[in-house]
Amino acid sequence: MELLPITREELSSSCCMQSSYWARLKGAHGWSDHAFSLDGTTLLVLSRTFFRFFTLAYVPFGPGCDVSLSVLSRQLTQFLPKTTFAIRYDLPYGNKSDDAGCRTPRQSVQPDATVKIRLSGDYPAISSLYHQRAIRALKRSQSLIDVRLWSGDQDSFDMWYAVYHDTALRDGFSARSKTYLHDVLAIQEGEVSSKLFLAFREGRIVGGTILLSGKDESVYLFGASERMKDCTVGYILQDAMIRYCIDHECPWYDFYGISGEKGRGVHLKSLDLFKTAFGGEKQYRRPTCDFPIKKLGYRLFAIAETLRYRRQRAV
């Protein structure tokens, strides 16, 4: 295994969350980025320090090749802060790295499962694979909802964020800050960028979704919509993003998250019917795994993380 430091700009993974874009985004919100070449691939590792003496390193959807995580972790410690107590991995779908020595936390950071659509055809061919649930929702809603790309004006963003914040309170998920989502849309790095799709009804913003796009994949990153009795805004927005990806010749569309196997990711269970209604294939991956470097530091972190998840569930 050959691990060598490189510059952030040299990151070349096809995964958006292993890109220089993701490094810049996370760097603007408290994380440090570390870039490496690894056996013909590139690897982004993020790190964040808590209370000055505790640093967690995190690998989002990496490495892109099958390795021994224990060997990789020990090599990474040469380049990470001395205060690093653990390296957390969210392995890519299909990755078969040896996770001996790793521990599986109760919750995964990234979803353990997703639905992906291979966009190998035109829109009529792709939409012919939609299930009846999606077809009925689109027929009922198409005449009522108009979808447009965000033009960049602050007022529209603020109106969409208000819908997003209300959706988070209604559905019980943690809303990202307005600053974070604004940066998601403002940063463009290499071949990765984001678009905000806005849904209008009678001139009023009633929903919107953020699409993260790279060379080989587009990912549904964030979304929100008002609930209405006579139409379903979410289906219209998903269909619009799929159309956009087809028009821009993106090979894959990723719905980014459904519930996993063995009861994991139950907080995503309510999204399963919605995201599978467009066809595609379910994909599963190994849950988040942690490689402890300093056992005491990791144990304290694990206790604090468990308490945080309990507090979130209580809310």
C-alpha positions as CSV (number, residue, x, y, z in Angstrom):
1,M,0.0,0.0,0.0
2,E,1.5,3.3,-1.1
3,L,0.1,6.5,0.6
4,L,1.5,9.8,-0.4
5,P,0.3,13.4,0.4
6,I,-1.0,15.4,-2.5
7,T,-2.7,18.8,-2.8
8,R,-6.4,19.2,-2.5
9,E,-6.6,20.2,-6.1
10,E,-5.2,16.9,-7.2
11,L,-8.2,14.9,-5.8
12,S,-9.7,13.0,-8.7
13,S,-12.3,10.6,-7.3
14,S,-15.6,10.3,-9.2
15,C,-17.4,10.5,-5.8
16,C,-18.5,14.1,-5.1
17,M,-17.8,13.7,-1.4
18,Q,-14.2,12.7,-2.2
19,S,-13.6,15.8,-4.3
20,S,-11.9,19.2,-3.8
21,Y,-15.4,20.7,-3.7
22,W,-16.2,18.7,-0.6
23,A,-12.9,19.6,1.0
24,R,-13.6,23.3,0.4
25,L,-17.1,23.1,1.7
26,K,-16.1,21.3,4.9
27,G,-13.1,23.5,5.3
28,A,-15.4,26.5,5.5
29,H,-17.3,24.8,8.4
30,G,-14.7,23.7,10.9
31,W,-13.0,20.7,9.2
32,S,-9.4,20.5,8.0
33,D,-8.7,18.6,4.8
34,H,-5.9,16.1,4.0
35,A,-5.5,14.7,0.5
36,F,-3.5,11.6,-0.5
37,S,-2.8,9.3,-3.4
38,L,-3.5,5.7,-2.6
39,D,-2.7,2.8,-4.9
40,G,-3.8,4.6,-8.1
41,T,-6.7,6.4,-6.5
42,T,-7.0,9.6,-4.4
43,L,-8.3,9.9,-0.9
44,L,-9.8,12.8,1.0
45,V,-9.6,12.7,4.8
46,L,-11.2,15.4,7.0
47,S,-10.3,16.1,10.6
48,R,-11.8,18.2,13.3
49,T,-10.5,19.0,16.8
50,F,-12.7,19.2,19.9
51,F,-11.7,20.8,23.2
52,R,-8.1,21.3,21.8
53,F,-6.9,17.8,22.6
54,F,-9.3,15.5,20.8
55,T,-9.3,15.1,17.0
56,L,-11.5,12.9,14.9
57,A,-10.5,12.0,11.4
58,Y,-13.2,11.2,8.9
59,V,-13.2,9.6,5.5
60,P,-16.5,10.2,3.6
61,F,-17.2,7.5,1.0
62,G,-13.6,6.3,0.8
63,P,-11.2,4.8,0.2
64,G,-12.0,4.1,-3.5
65,C,-10.0,0.8,-3.5
66,D,-10.1,-2.3,-1.3
67,V,-7.5,-2.1,1.5
68,S,-6.8,-3.1,5.1
69,L,-8.3,-0.3,7.1
70,S,-6.0,-1.0,10.0
71,V,-2.9,-0.7,7.8
72,L,-4.3,2.4,6.1
73,S,-5.1,4.0,9.5
74,R,-1.7,3.4,10.9
75,Q,-0.2,5.0,7.8
76,L,-2.6,8.0,8.0
77,T,-1.5,8.7,11.6
78,Q,1.8,9.9,10.2
79,F,0.1,12.8,8.5
80,L,-2.8,13.6,10.8
81,P,-2.7,15.7,14.0
82,K,-1.1,14.1,17.0
83,T,-4.3,14.5,18.9
84,T,-6.2,12.2,16.5
85,F,-8.0,9.5,18.7
86,A,-9.9,7.7,15.8
87,I,-10.4,7.5,12.1
88,R,-14.0,7.1,11.0
89,Y,-14.8,5.5,7.6
90,D,-17.9,5.6,5.6
91,L,-17.0,3.1,2.9
92,P,-18.3,3.4,-0.7
93,Y,-21.0,1.1,-2.0
94,G,-19.3,-2.1,-3.2
95,N,-16.1,-1.5,-1.2
96,K,-14.7,-4.8,0.3
97,S,-12.0,-3.4,2.5
98,D,-10.8,-5.5,5.5
99,D,-12.3,-3.8,8.6
100,A,-10.5,-5.9,11.2
101,G,-9.8,-3.9,14.3
102,C,-12.7,-1.4,13.5
103,R,-15.7,-0.8,15.6
104,T,-19.2,-0.1,14.4
105,P,-21.0,2.8,16.1
106,R,-24.8,2.6,16.7
107,Q,-25.5,5.2,14.0
108,S,-23.9,5.7,10.6
109,V,-23.0,9.1,9.4
110,Q,-23.8,8.4,5.8
111,P,-26.8,6.2,4.9
112,D,-26.2,2.5,4.9
113,A,-28.4,2.1,1.8
114,T,-29.6,4.1,-1.2
115,V,-31.5,3.9,-4.4
116,K,-29.6,4.7,-7.6
117,I,-30.9,5.1,-11.2
118,R,-28.6,4.4,-14.1
119,L,-29.5,7.0,-16.7
120,S,-28.7,5.0,-19.8
121,G,-31.3,6.3,-22.1
122,D,-33.6,9.3,-22.8
123,Y,-36.3,10.6,-20.5
124,P,-39.1,8.4,-21.9
125,A,-37.1,5.3,-21.5
126,I,-36.1,6.2,-17.9
127,S,-39.5,7.4,-16.8
128,S,-41.1,4.2,-18.2
129,L,-39.4,2.4,-15.2
130,Y,-41.2,4.6,-12.7
131,H,-43.6,2.7,-10.5
132,Q,-47.4,3.5,-10.5
133,R,-47.0,5.4,-7.2
134,A,-44.8,8.0,-8.9
135,I,-46.8,8.1,-12.2
136,R,-50.0,8.9,-10.3
137,A,-48.3,11.6,-8.2
138,L,-46.8,13.2,-11.3
139,K,-50.1,13.2,-13.2
140,R,-51.9,14.7,-10.3
141,S,-49.4,17.5,-9.6
142,Q,-47.8,18.5,-12.9
143,S,-50.4,21.1,-13.8
144,L,-50.2,22.7,-10.4
145,I,-46.4,22.9,-9.8
146,D,-43.8,24.8,-11.8
147,V,-40.1,23.9,-11.2
148,R,-37.3,26.4,-12.0
149,L,-33.6,26.6,-11.2
150,W,-32.7,29.1,-8.6
151,S,-31.4,32.3,-10.2
152,G,-29.2,33.2,-7.3
153,D,-31.3,36.0,-5.6
154,Q,-31.3,36.1,-1.9
155,D,-35.0,36.6,-1.5
156,S,-35.9,33.3,-3.2
157,F,-33.2,31.5,-1.2
158,D,-34.6,32.9,2.1
159,M,-38.2,31.8,1.1
160,W,-37.0,28.3,0.3
161,Y,-35.0,28.1,3.5
162,A,-38.1,29.0,5.5
163,V,-39.9,26.0,3.9
164,Y,-36.8,23.8,4.6
165,H,-36.7,24.9,8.2
166,D,-40.4,24.2,8.7
167,T,-40.0,20.8,7.0
168,A,-37.3,19.9,9.4
169,L,-39.5,20.8,12.4
170,R,-42.4,18.8,10.9
171,D,-40.4,15.7,9.9
172,G,-38.0,15.7,12.9
173,F,-34.6,16.0,11.2
174,S,-31.8,18.4,12.0
175,A,-31.8,21.4,9.7
176,R,-28.5,22.6,8.3
177,S,-27.8,26.3,8.9
178,K,-28.6,28.9,6.2
179,T,-24.9,29.7,5.9
180,Y,-24.0,26.1,5.2
181,L,-26.6,25.6,2.5
182,H,-25.7,28.9,0.9
183,D,-22.1,27.7,0.7
184,V,-23.2,24.4,-0.8
185,L,-24.6,26.4,-3.7
186,A,-21.9,29.1,-3.9
187,I,-18.9,26.8,-4.1
188,Q,-17.9,25.5,-7.5
189,E,-14.7,23.4,-7.7
190,G,-13.5,21.4,-10.6
191,E,-16.3,19.3,-12.1
192,V,-18.5,19.5,-9.0
193,S,-21.2,22.0,-8.3
194,S,-24.7,22.3,-6.8
195,K,-28.1,23.5,-8.1
196,L,-31.2,24.5,-6.2
197,F,-34.5,23.5,-7.9
198,L,-37.4,25.6,-6.7
199,A,-41.1,24.5,-6.8
200,F,-43.6,27.3,-7.3
201,R,-47.4,27.2,-7.0
202,E,-49.3,30.3,-8.1
203,G,-46.0,32.2,-7.8
204,R,-45.2,31.1,-4.3
205,I,-42.2,28.9,-3.4
206,V,-43.6,25.7,-1.9
207,G,-40.5,23.5,-2.0
208,G,-37.1,23.0,-3.3
209,T,-34.2,20.5,-3.6
210,I,-30.4,20.7,-3.9
211,L,-28.7,18.5,-6.5
212,L,-24.9,17.9,-6.1
213,S,-23.4,17.0,-9.5
214,G,-20.1,15.6,-10.5
215,K,-18.7,14.0,-13.6
216,D,-20.1,10.5,-12.9
217,E,-22.9,11.0,-10.4
218,S,-25.5,13.4,-9.2
219,V,-26.8,13.2,-5.7
220,Y,-30.1,14.4,-4.1
221,L,-28.5,16.2,-1.2
222,F,-31.3,18.3,0.6
223,G,-35.0,18.8,0.1
224,A,-38.1,20.3,1.5
225,S,-41.7,20.9,0.6
226,E,-45.0,21.9,2.0
227,R,-47.7,19.2,2.4
228,M,-50.7,19.7,0.2
229,K,-53.9,17.6,-0.2
230,D,-54.2,17.9,-3.9
231,C,-50.6,17.4,-5.1
232,T,-47.2,16.1,-4.0
233,V,-44.4,18.5,-4.5
234,G,-41.5,16.1,-3.8
235,Y,-42.3,13.9,-6.8
236,I,-42.3,16.8,-9.2
237,L,-39.0,18.0,-7.9
238,Q,-37.4,14.5,-8.2
239,D,-38.7,14.1,-11.7
240,A,-37.2,17.6,-12.6
241,M,-33.8,16.7,-11.2
242,I,-33.8,13.3,-13.1
243,R,-34.7,15.2,-16.3
244,Y,-31.8,17.7,-15.6
245,C,-29.3,14.8,-15.1
246,I,-30.4,13.1,-18.4
247,D,-30.1,16.4,-20.3
248,H,-26.6,16.9,-18.9
249,E,-25.5,13.3,-19.6
250,C,-24.9,12.3,-16.0
251,P,-24.6,8.5,-15.8
252,W,-26.1,8.0,-12.3
253,Y,-28.7,9.6,-10.1
254,D,-28.4,8.9,-6.4
255,F,-31.4,9.4,-4.1
256,Y,-29.0,9.4,-1.2
257,G,-30.4,7.4,1.6
258,I,-33.1,4.8,2.5
259,S,-33.2,2.6,5.6
260,G,-30.5,-0.1,5.8
261,E,-30.5,-3.7,6.7
262,K,-31.0,-5.3,10.2
263,G,-33.0,-2.3,11.4
264,R,-30.3,0.3,10.9
265,G,-31.2,3.8,9.6
266,V,-34.8,3.5,10.8
267,H,-35.0,7.3,10.7
268,L,-35.0,7.0,6.9
269,K,-37.7,4.4,6.8
270,S,-40.4,6.9,5.9
271,L,-38.5,7.8,2.7
272,D,-38.3,4.2,1.3
273,L,-41.6,4.2,-0.6
274,F,-41.0,7.7,-2.0
275,K,-37.4,7.0,-3.2
276,T,-38.1,3.6,-4.6
277,A,-41.2,4.8,-6.6
278,F,-38.9,6.0,-9.4
279,G,-37.4,2.6,-10.1
280,G,-33.7,2.2,-9.8
281,E,-31.8,-0.3,-7.8
282,K,-31.3,-0.5,-4.0
283,Q,-27.7,-0.6,-2.9
284,Y,-26.3,-1.5,0.5
285,R,-23.0,-0.9,2.1
286,R,-21.2,-1.6,5.3
287,P,-22.2,0.7,8.2
288,T,-19.8,3.4,9.4
289,C,-16.7,1.9,11.0
290,D,-14.2,3.5,13.4
291,F,-10.6,2.6,13.9
292,P,-9.6,3.7,17.4
293,I,-6.1,5.0,17.7
294,K,-6.3,6.2,21.4
295,K,-8.7,3.9,23.2
296,L,-9.5,6.2,26.1
297,G,-10.2,9.2,23.8
298,Y,-12.3,7.0,21.6
299,R,-14.3,5.6,24.5
300,L,-15.1,9.1,25.8
301,F,-16.2,10.2,22.3
302,A,-18.4,7.1,21.9
303,I,-20.2,7.9,25.2
304,A,-20.7,11.5,24.3
305,E,-22.0,10.5,20.8
306,T,-24.5,8.1,22.3
307,L,-25.8,10.8,24.6
308,R,-26.1,13.2,21.7
309,Y,-28.1,10.7,19.6
310,R,-30.4,10.0,22.6
311,R,-31.0,13.7,23.0
312,Q,-31.8,14.1,19.3
313,R,-34.3,11.2,19.5
314,A,-36.0,12.7,22.5
315,V,-36.4,16.0,20.7
